[in-house]
Amino acid sequence: MDIPKFTAPSERIGRYRWVIVGLLFAAMIINYVDRQTIGLLKADLSKEFGWNETDYANLVIYFQLAYALAYVAWGKIMDKIGARWGFGVAFLIWQVAHISHAAARSLGGFIFARMALGVGEAGGFPGGIKAVAEWFPKKERALATGIFNAGTNIGAIVTPLVVPGIVLAFGWQMAFIVTGVAGLVWLPLWLIVYRRPREQKRVGAAELAHIEQDPADPVEKIGWLTLLTKRETWAFALGKFLIDPIWWMFLFWLPDFLGKRHGLDLKSFGPPLVAIYLLSDVGSVAGGWLSSRFMKMGWTINRSRKTTMLICALLAMPVMFAAKADSLWVAVLIIGVATAAHQGFSANLYTLPSDVFPRGAVGSVVGIGGMLGAFGGMAFSAYIGDILEKLGTYTPIFIVAGCTYLVALAVIHLLTPKMEPVKI
């Protein structure tokens, strides 16, 4: 009797799906360069245009308002036209909006540009999650999401390394123009490479079977009203409402905190911010890897995701003391661990829609959650502006940041105690 020959899965299953993740990773780098540039230039622009803390908070709030309203719309768009064209259009909008900042000459001009940026960038994560749902089986989605989400941290690293040099050499306007034009290179690559797995000729039979290993789910579109009646929708949405504002705070106010508490400026922000977002990258990938590892050990999706989120929530708690740290690098370590914990928590939260909803509803659920996350960000931004205007300290802000993840996990668990597939 002939003995069949077996080859390792890595040898017989193709890896084209990871090319898709690579493109998503690159898009998130560009997304966060565009998003973080304003935070890095806060001190310089405030001085040039006479902004106070409330003015800057309002600038962030208007961005978040546009982001919130567009996010839910993009979720529906992604479910309707797919990730290829949906993500492509969103990318073009946000990149043009980023470049348009160079033409702003007043607070109103910056608000207009930020709102346009928010409309475009709101399509990034619904498109990314939709692409992951199309290209990956459930057991790999948290890892794939963690990897492409890690691009946000690389973008946050690239910004303080690249933007200050451009500003010091050519002025703040060129920071928006140079990074915006350079980022446009990504768009034709996406449109050329991305197709659904069955439409991509470079995907072999073994990889296609690997991608489609989960039981088939309904492909028909599902309405918002139906989704709003599901506890699982609210578990994701309220989780986003609670944790997204903390990330917004780090992104838009961290350079200001380092400047006021530790005396840094445009020339010296680089190393601390790079260290913080490198740690964030580790957290993003590790959070996705850990829950995937637990699942390979035989744990359920419910146990794997929530155990990982609990670990991340506990790691975030010491950030409550970041404002009290006298040493710059102690503060950097505390904040870096917290941002890493956020990214690990977020990578697992982002998989919740594709874990429990049919693929035809994933984009819409992500859109609803993203909208609530941005509304939460607006409320927290107003709180931050008020605290800094009246008290001039970041201590209360960091205390809220340290407690939020445990609260979010408790809400998620109460609403989805078992993380079972939704019956629609």
N, C-alpha and C positions, 0 to 999 in steps of 0.2 A: 504493500500500500504506500502510495506517495504521501510524504509528509508535507503539508502546505508551508510555504515560506511566509513569515510575517516580517513586516518592516515597521519601524518606529512611526508613530503617528506624525511626528514632525517631518518625516521623509515622504509620506504619502499624501498628506494634507497640505494644500497650497497655502500661501501666506498673503494673497492679494488683499485680503480684508485689512491687513495692517498697513497697506499703502493708503487706504482710505483714512485710517486713524492718523497717519502721518500728515495728510493734507488738512485734516481737522485741527491737528496740533499746530500746524503753521498758521492757520486762520486765527486761532486763539492768541497766538503771539502777536499778530498784527492788531487784533481786537484790543488787546490790553496796552499796547503801545499807544494806540489812539485814545484809549480811555484814561490812561494815567498821566498823559502829558500835562493836562491842566493842573493836576495835583502837584506835580513837580514844579510848575511855574507859579503856584499860588502866591508866594511872597513877592515875586517880581511883578506879576500882573496886578496884585493888590496895591502895590506902591505906585505903579504907572497910572492906574485908573481910579485909585482912591476907594477901593472896596474895603468894607469892614467884614467882621465875621458873619454877620447876617447876610450880606450880599453874596458872599461865597457859598454859604449854605443854600441860599435861594438858587444859585447857579446849579448846584448839585441836585436840588429838589426838582427843578424843571427838567433836567436830564432824566431823572428817575420817573417823573410823570409821563413823559413821552415814551420811555422804555416800558413802563407798566402797561399803558394802553396798547402799544404796538405788540408787546410780547404775546398777549392772548390772541391777537389777530394772526401773528406769525404762526402760532401753534396750529391754527385752523388751516392756514395757507399750506404749511408743510404736509398736513394730512391730505390736502386736496391735490397739490401739484408735485409733491415729492421733494426730497432733499436737494436734488441736483439744481433745479432752477430756483427753488425757494431760497436756498442758502446763497446761490449766486447773486440774486437780486438784492438780498439783504446786505451782502458784502459790498456791492457797488454803492448802495445808498450810504452806508456808514463811512466808506472811504472818501467819497466826495464830500460828505459833511465834515469829516476831519480836516480836509484840506481847506474848507471854507472858513475855518477859524482864523486863518491868516488875514482875512478881510475884515474881521470884527474891529470896531473902533469904540465900542461902548459896552456896558453891561448888557444892554438889550441885544446887541449884535452877538455877544458870546452866548446868551441864552438861546437865541434862534439857532445858532450852530450846534449847541449842545443838545437841543431838542431833536434836531435832524439826526445827529449822531445816535441819540437814544432810539429813534425809530429804526434805524438800520441795525444797530448792535443787538436789538431785541430779538432779531431773527437768528442770531448765532447759536445759542444753546438749543432752542427748539429744532433747528436744522441739524445740529450735531447729534442730539439724542435720537432724532428720527433716523439719521444715517446709521448710527450704532444699532438701533432696533432692526434695521433692514439687513445689516451685514454680520451680526454676531448672534450666537446662541446665548441664552440667558446666563449660562455659567461664565461667559467671558465678558459680559456687558459692563460690569463694574470695573474690571481692569481696563477695558477699552475706553470707558468714560474717564477713568482716572488719568489715563495717558493723554488723551486729547485735552482734558481739563488742565493738565500740567502745563500746557502751552500758555495759559493765562499767567502763570508765574514766570515763565521765561520772558514773556512780554513785559512783565513788571520789572524784570532784571535788566532787560535790554534798554528800557526807557532811561533810567538814571545813568547808564553808561554812554548812551548815544546823544540824548537830547541836550544835556548841558554843553557839550562841545559845539553843537550846532548853534545854540543860543549865544554862547560867548563869542563865536566867530562871525555869525551872520545875523543875529537877532532872533527874537522869539517867533516871528512870523515864519521864518524858514524852517523852524522845528516842525511845524504842521505840514508845510509843503513837501519837504524832503521825505519825511516818513510816510506821508500819504501817497505820494507818487510811487515810491519804492514798493509799497505794499500792493499796488495794483497788479504787480506781476503774478500774484497768486490766482487771480480770477480765471484767466484762460486755462491754467493748469487744471483747475477744478472742473471746468466744463468739459475738457477733453477726457479726463480720467474717470469721472464719476458716472456710473450707471448702477442700476439695481443688479444684485448678484446674477440673476438669470439672464440679464441683458448684457453682461460683461463677458466677452469671449475669452478673456484671460483667466477666468475662474474655472478650474477643473471640476470634474464630477465629484471627487472626494471632498474638496473644499465646499462645494455647494451643498453636499449632503451634511457636512459638519455645520454649516450655517443654518440649515433648515431642520436640524435634529429635534427641535422642540415640537410638540403637537401643534398642528395647524390651528390658527385662530380665525375668527371672522374677519373678512377684509372690508365689509361695508363700513361706511362712515357713520359715526355716532355723534348725535347732537350734544351741544353744551348742556342743555337742560337735563338730559339724561345723566350726563357725567356729574353735574352738580348735586344730584341726589345720592351719589355714592360716597361712603365714608372714606374710601381710599383716595378719592380726589382731594378731600379736605386734609387727609393726613399729609399728603405731599405739599399741598398749598400752604397749610399752616406751618409746616416745617420750613418752607421757604420764607414765609412771612417773618419767622423768628430769626433765622440764621443769616439770611442775605444782608440785612442791615449791618451786621458786624463786619462782613467782608467789604461792603461799601465804605465803612468807616476806615478800615485799614487802607484801602486804596486811595481815598481822597484826602485823608487827614494825616496819614503817617508822616509824610515829609514835614508837615507843619508841626507835629508833635516833636519830631527829632530836632527841628530848628528851635522851638521855644524851650524845650526841656534840656537839650544837650548842645545847643549853639551851632548846629550844622547849617550849611547853606547850599546853594546850587553846585558849588565846587566840591563839597564834601559829603553830599547825600549818598553817593554811589556805593561805597563798600558796605555800609549798614543795610541799605535796601537790598543789595544783591544777596547778602547773607540771609536776610529774612525770607526772600522769595525763593532762594535755593532750598531752604528748609520746607517752604510751602510745596515745592515740587516733589520733594521726598514724601511728604504727607499725601499728596494727591495720588501718586502711583502706589504707595504702600497701602493706603486705605482701600483702593480697588483690588490690589493683589491679595490683601489679607482676607477679605470676604470671599473672594474666589477660591483661595486656599482652603478656607473652612468648608466650602461647598464640596471641594474635591475630597475632603476628609469624610464626607457623608453627612454633614450638617444640612439642615433645611435652609432655604433662602431666608426665612424669617429669623432663625437663630444666627446665621452668618452675618446678615446685614446689621442686625441690631446689636450684636456683640461688638462688631467693629465700630459702630457709631457710639456705643458706650465708652469704649477705650478712647475715642477721639474727644468725646465730651469731657472726660476726666483730664485729658492732657491740656485742654483749653482753659481750665479753671485758674491756673496761676497767673494768667494775664491780668487778673484783678489787681495785681501788685506792680504792674509794669511802670505805672506813673511814679511810683515811689522809689524805684531803683536809681541810685546815684550814679552807678557806672553805666556808660553808654552800652557796652557790650553785654552786660547782664540784661539790660532792657531789650536789646536785640535778640538775645537767646530766648527770653520769655515770650516776646511777641512772635518770633519765628516758630516756636513750638506751637503757639496758638493758631497761627495762620496755617501751619501744616495740619493741625487737627481739624481746622475748618475744611480744608480741601479734602481730607480723608472722609469726613462726615458727609460733605457735599457729594462726593463721587458715589457714595452709597445711596444717598437720598435721591439723586438723579436717576438711579436705576429703578426706583419704586414704580413709576408708571409702566415701564416695559416689563417689569416683573409680574404685575397683576392685571394689566389691561391688555386687550387685543391690540395688535399693531395699528389698526385703523383709528385708535383713540389716543395713541401715545403723544403725538404732537399737540393735540388739544389740551390734554391734562398738563403737559409741561408748560403750555402757554398760560393756563389758569394759575398754576403755581408761580410762574415767573412774574405775572402781574401782581399777585399778592406780595411776593418778595420785594418788588420795587415800591409798592405802597408802604410796606414796612420800612424800607429804606428812606422814603420821604419823611415819615414820622421821626425816625431816628436822626436824620440829618437836621431837622428843625430843632430837636432836642440838643444835638451837639452844638449847633450855632448859639442857642440860648445859653447853654452851660458855659461855653467859652467866652461869650460876651459878658455874662454876669459874674462868673467865678474865676475864669481864666485858668482852669485846671482840667486835666484829662482824667483825674481819678474816678469821678462818678461814671464816666463813659466806659472805662476799662472794667469797672465792677459789673456793669450790665453785660459787657462782652463775655466775661468769665462765667456767668451763670446761665446764659441763654441756651447753650447746647443741651444741657441736662433737661431743661424745660421742654425744648423741642423734641427730644427723644421720648419724653413722657407723653406728650401729645400724640406723637406718631404711634406709639404703642397702644394707647387707649383707643385710637381710631382703627388701627389695623393690628389687632393682637396676634393674628396668624399669618398675615401677608399671603392670603390665598387668592387664586384667580377670581376676578370680579365676574359675577353672573349678569349679563346684559341681555 
